[in-house]
Amino acid sequence: MNVKELHVSAGGDAEFSEIGKALEAAKQYNGVKVVIHIAPGVYNERIVVSQNDISFVGADENTTKITYSDAAEDIMPEGEKRGTFRTPSVFIDADNFHACHISFLNEAGQGYEVGQALAVYADGDQLTFENCRFEGYQDTLFTAPLPKKENKPGGFKGPKEFAPRRHGRHLYKDCFISGNIDFIFGSATAYFENCEIFMRDRNDALSGYVTAPSTYEGEKYGYVFNHCSFTSDCPKESAYLGRPWRNFAKAVILNSEIGAHIKKEGWHDWNKKDAWDTIFFAEYKNFGEGAGEERAPFVKILTDSEAAEYTRENVIGF
C-alpha cells in the first residue's frame, strides 16, 4: 500500500497546526495509508478518526498530548445530559488504526463530580496502540462495540447508538492506562501486553474496578493481560480487577504483577449471581501483594496447558 505522510505541530512550524485539519486533508487520500506525524505539544481538540489506515506517530508520549474535557454530566444545549458515549476526546471509528508515542487524555475530573469521561472510544478492527498513554478517571478507555442492548432507553446515546455492532480486535502494547471506575470497558477482544494499568485514588473506601468487559456471547476471548503491572496510589485492598458489565464477560490476567490495592477476592460479580454461569474471569501465575489464591468462587485459576492458549496470535491474530 502506498503511504502519504502529513505533519502536525502545535507550534505552527508544520503544514498543519491541528490534528483535526490533518485528518480532513487525509480524506483526499482514501485508500492510501496516511501517517500523521505529531510534534510535541498539547492538542486541545475533540478528534474523530473515520478513515481506515490512519496512523498517529508522536514524538514522545510524555510530551505529545491530545486532550479534551467533555463529561457525562455536562448539560447539552438542548438541555439533556451529554451521557457517556458523547464524551471521548478521541473517537476512532475505523479499521487498521495505529498510534504510537501519543497521550490520550480526558481531563474533566473524577467521576463522582462529572460522571463518565472517555479519553478514547475505540471502535474498529485491527487497532494498535504502542507506547501510548490513556489518562482519565471513570471510563477512560472504551473498547467498542457497545453491548447489543442498553439497560435503559437512551443509555447508549451517541454516535454508534443505532449502528450495527461490529466485533473488533485491539492491541495495547507497552502502554500506560489510568483511571478508577470501569476504566477499561467494552465488548472488543483486546490484548494488553507489557502495559502498566494504574488505578487512581478517588478518596473513597472503594477505589474502583479496573475492567468492565461486555464480551458478546460466543466470542472465545475478551480481555487478555499478559506481562502487565497493576499499580495504584489507592489504599490497600480497596479495588477489584474487574466486574461484568454484561453476562458472558471475559477477562484473563497472566504473568502479571498485581499491586496491594487489589482485594483478596480479586473480582466482583456486579451483584449478578446469575452471571456466574456465563462469565469467565481467570488468572495465571500472577505475583505481587494483590495476587493470590483467595479469589472469589467464580474466578478460575488456569493450568499450564490452559494458559498456553492465550498468546497474542491466538487471541487477536496480529
JOZI-V312831 format. One record per residue. N is the residue number from 1. RES is the residue in three letters. PSI is psi in whole degrees, -180 to 180 (* if undefined). Layout:
n=N res=RES psi=PSI
n=N res=RES psi=PSI
This chain:
n=1 res=MET psi=137
n=2 res=ASN psi=155
n=3 res=VAL psi=132
n=4 res=LYS psi=130
n=5 res=GLU psi=132
n=6 res=LEU psi=156
n=7 res=HIS psi=136
n=8 res=VAL psi=137
n=9 res=SER psi=125
n=10 res=ALA psi=-23
n=11 res=GLY psi=-5
n=12 res=GLY psi=9
n=13 res=ASP psi=31
n=14 res=ALA psi=177
n=15 res=GLU psi=-24
n=16 res=PHE psi=143
n=17 res=SER psi=-9
n=18 res=GLU psi=142
n=19 res=ILE psi=-39
n=20 res=GLY psi=-37
n=21 res=LYS psi=-34
n=22 res=ALA psi=-40
n=23 res=LEU psi=-37
n=24 res=GLU psi=-43
n=25 res=ALA psi=-31
n=26 res=ALA psi=-20
n=27 res=LYS psi=-26
n=28 res=GLN psi=-9
n=29 res=TYR psi=29
n=30 res=ASN psi=133
n=31 res=GLY psi=-5
n=32 res=VAL psi=144
n=33 res=LYS psi=126
n=34 res=VAL psi=122
n=35 res=VAL psi=118
n=36 res=ILE psi=111
n=37 res=HIS psi=127
n=38 res=ILE psi=117
n=39 res=ALA psi=160
n=40 res=PRO psi=144
n=41 res=GLY psi=171
n=42 res=VAL psi=118
n=43 res=TYR psi=99
n=44 res=ASN psi=81
n=45 res=GLU psi=149
n=46 res=ARG psi=114
n=47 res=ILE psi=137
n=48 res=VAL psi=121
n=49 res=VAL psi=111
n=50 res=SER psi=12
n=51 res=GLN psi=134
n=52 res=ASN psi=159
n=53 res=ASP psi=42
n=54 res=ILE psi=139
n=55 res=SER psi=138
n=56 res=PHE psi=120
n=57 res=VAL psi=108
n=58 res=GLY psi=168
n=59 res=ALA psi=-36
n=60 res=ASP psi=125
n=61 res=GLU psi=-19
n=62 res=ASN psi=-16
n=63 res=THR psi=-3
n=64 res=THR psi=103
n=65 res=LYS psi=134
n=66 res=ILE psi=124
n=67 res=THR psi=149
n=68 res=TYR psi=176
n=69 res=SER psi=36
n=70 res=ASP psi=146
n=71 res=ALA psi=157
n=72 res=ALA psi=-31
n=73 res=GLU psi=-3
n=74 res=ASP psi=143
n=75 res=ILE psi=122
n=76 res=MET psi=165
n=77 res=PRO psi=-33
n=78 res=GLU psi=-1
n=79 res=GLY psi=-4
n=80 res=GLU psi=161
n=81 res=LYS psi=150
n=82 res=ARG psi=-44
n=83 res=GLY psi=162
n=84 res=THR psi=-47
n=85 res=PHE psi=9
n=86 res=ARG psi=19
n=87 res=THR psi=-11
n=88 res=PRO psi=138
n=89 res=SER psi=-40
n=90 res=VAL psi=123
n=91 res=PHE psi=113
n=92 res=ILE psi=115
n=93 res=ASP psi=64
n=94 res=ALA psi=165
n=95 res=ASP psi=161
n=96 res=ASN psi=40
n=97 res=PHE psi=141
n=98 res=HIS psi=137
n=99 res=ALA psi=140
n=100 res=CYS psi=146
n=101 res=HIS psi=46
n=102 res=ILE psi=144
n=103 res=SER psi=132
n=104 res=PHE psi=122
n=105 res=LEU psi=148
n=106 res=ASN psi=116
n=107 res=GLU psi=27
n=108 res=ALA psi=-34
n=109 res=GLY psi=-173
n=110 res=GLN psi=144
n=111 res=GLY psi=-34
n=112 res=TYR psi=-11
n=113 res=GLU psi=-39
n=114 res=VAL psi=-7
n=115 res=GLY psi=-166
n=116 res=GLN psi=148
n=117 res=ALA psi=103
n=118 res=LEU psi=135
n=119 res=ALA psi=-44
n=120 res=VAL psi=135
n=121 res=TYR psi=106
n=122 res=ALA psi=105
n=123 res=ASP psi=103
n=124 res=GLY psi=176
n=125 res=ASP psi=147
n=126 res=GLN psi=55
n=127 res=LEU psi=133
n=128 res=THR psi=130
n=129 res=PHE psi=123
n=130 res=GLU psi=134
n=131 res=ASN psi=47
n=132 res=CYS psi=160
n=133 res=ARG psi=137
n=134 res=PHE psi=116
n=135 res=GLU psi=127
n=136 res=GLY psi=-158
n=137 res=TYR psi=-84
n=138 res=GLN psi=126
n=139 res=ASP psi=50
n=140 res=THR psi=-50
n=141 res=LEU psi=116
n=142 res=PHE psi=115
n=143 res=THR psi=87
n=144 res=ALA psi=163
n=145 res=PRO psi=171
n=146 res=LEU psi=156
n=147 res=PRO psi=162
n=148 res=LYS psi=-25
n=149 res=LYS psi=140
n=150 res=GLU psi=157
n=151 res=ASN psi=-27
n=152 res=LYS psi=148
n=153 res=PRO psi=135
n=154 res=GLY psi=-1
n=155 res=GLY psi=-22
n=156 res=PHE psi=21
n=157 res=LYS psi=125
n=158 res=GLY psi=-169
n=159 res=PRO psi=-22
n=160 res=LYS psi=17
n=161 res=GLU psi=-44
n=162 res=PHE psi=7
n=163 res=ALA psi=152
n=164 res=PRO psi=139
n=165 res=ARG psi=131
n=166 res=ARG psi=120
n=167 res=HIS psi=139
n=168 res=GLY psi=158
n=169 res=ARG psi=131
n=170 res=HIS psi=149
n=171 res=LEU psi=130
n=172 res=TYR psi=111
n=173 res=LYS psi=128
n=174 res=ASP psi=41
n=175 res=CYS psi=163
n=176 res=PHE psi=125
n=177 res=ILE psi=125
n=178 res=SER psi=155
n=179 res=GLY psi=-165
n=180 res=ASN psi=-54
n=181 res=ILE psi=115
n=182 res=ASP psi=45
n=183 res=PHE psi=-3
n=184 res=ILE psi=112
n=185 res=PHE psi=157
n=186 res=GLY psi=-174
n=187 res=SER psi=-1
n=188 res=ALA psi=163
n=189 res=THR psi=118
n=190 res=ALA psi=133
n=191 res=TYR psi=123
n=192 res=PHE psi=116
n=193 res=GLU psi=121
n=194 res=ASN psi=43
n=195 res=CYS psi=154
n=196 res=GLU psi=125
n=197 res=ILE psi=104
n=198 res=PHE psi=120
n=199 res=MET psi=125
n=200 res=ARG psi=136
n=201 res=ASP psi=137
n=202 res=ARG psi=17
n=203 res=ASN psi=46
n=204 res=ASP psi=159
n=205 res=ALA psi=-34
n=206 res=LEU psi=115
n=207 res=SER psi=-33
n=208 res=GLY psi=-164
n=209 res=TYR psi=128
n=210 res=VAL psi=-50
n=211 res=THR psi=155
n=212 res=ALA psi=76
n=213 res=PRO psi=152
n=214 res=SER psi=44
n=215 res=THR psi=136
n=216 res=TYR psi=147
n=217 res=GLU psi=132
n=218 res=GLY psi=-16
n=219 res=GLU psi=133
n=220 res=LYS psi=-35
n=221 res=TYR psi=148
n=222 res=GLY psi=-104
n=223 res=TYR psi=136
n=224 res=VAL psi=125
n=225 res=PHE psi=122
n=226 res=ASN psi=128
n=227 res=HIS psi=47
n=228 res=CYS psi=169
n=229 res=SER psi=129
n=230 res=PHE psi=104
n=231 res=THR psi=175
n=232 res=SER psi=160
n=233 res=ASP psi=23
n=234 res=CYS psi=164
n=235 res=PRO psi=159
n=236 res=LYS psi=140
n=237 res=GLU psi=54
n=238 res=SER psi=6
n=239 res=ALA psi=166
n=240 res=TYR psi=155
n=241 res=LEU psi=-25
n=242 res=GLY psi=171
n=243 res=ARG psi=155
n=244 res=PRO psi=112
n=245 res=TRP psi=-35
n=246 res=ARG psi=158
n=247 res=ASN psi=154
n=248 res=PHE psi=7
n=249 res=ALA psi=142
n=250 res=LYS psi=134
n=251 res=ALA psi=132
n=252 res=VAL psi=133
n=253 res=ILE psi=124
n=254 res=LEU psi=143
n=255 res=ASN psi=36
n=256 res=SER psi=154
n=257 res=GLU psi=124
n=258 res=ILE psi=120
n=259 res=GLY psi=169
n=260 res=ALA psi=-11
n=261 res=HIS psi=-16
n=262 res=ILE psi=133
n=263 res=LYS psi=158
n=264 res=LYS psi=-37
n=265 res=GLU psi=-16
n=266 res=GLY psi=-50
n=267 res=TRP psi=159
n=268 res=HIS psi=149
n=269 res=ASP psi=8
n=270 res=TRP psi=31
n=271 res=ASN psi=34
n=272 res=LYS psi=83
n=273 res=LYS psi=-29
n=274 res=ASP psi=-19
n=275 res=ALA psi=-18
n=276 res=TRP psi=-33
n=277 res=ASP psi=-13
n=278 res=THR psi=-26
n=279 res=ILE psi=157
n=280 res=PHE psi=97
n=281 res=PHE psi=124
n=282 res=ALA psi=157
n=283 res=GLU psi=160
n=284 res=TYR psi=121
n=285 res=LYS psi=42
n=286 res=ASN psi=162
n=287 res=PHE psi=172
n=288 res=GLY psi=173
n=289 res=GLU psi=-28
n=290 res=GLY psi=1
n=291 res=ALA psi=171
n=292 res=GLY psi=179
n=293 res=GLU psi=-1
n=294 res=GLU psi=47
n=295 res=ARG psi=165
n=296 res=ALA psi=153
n=297 res=PRO psi=-20
n=298 res=PHE psi=2
n=299 res=VAL psi=136
n=300 res=LYS psi=136
n=301 res=ILE psi=117
n=302 res=LEU psi=148
n=303 res=THR psi=170
n=304 res=ASP psi=-45
n=305 res=SER psi=-36
n=306 res=GLU psi=-41
n=307 res=ALA psi=-29
n=308 res=ALA psi=-21
n=309 res=GLU psi=-12
n=310 res=TYR psi=50
n=311 res=THR psi=159
n=312 res=ARG psi=-40
n=313 res=GLU psi=-45
n=314 res=ASN psi=-40
n=315 res=VAL psi=-48
n=316 res=ILE psi=-17
n=317 res=GLY psi=12
n=318 res=PHE psi=*
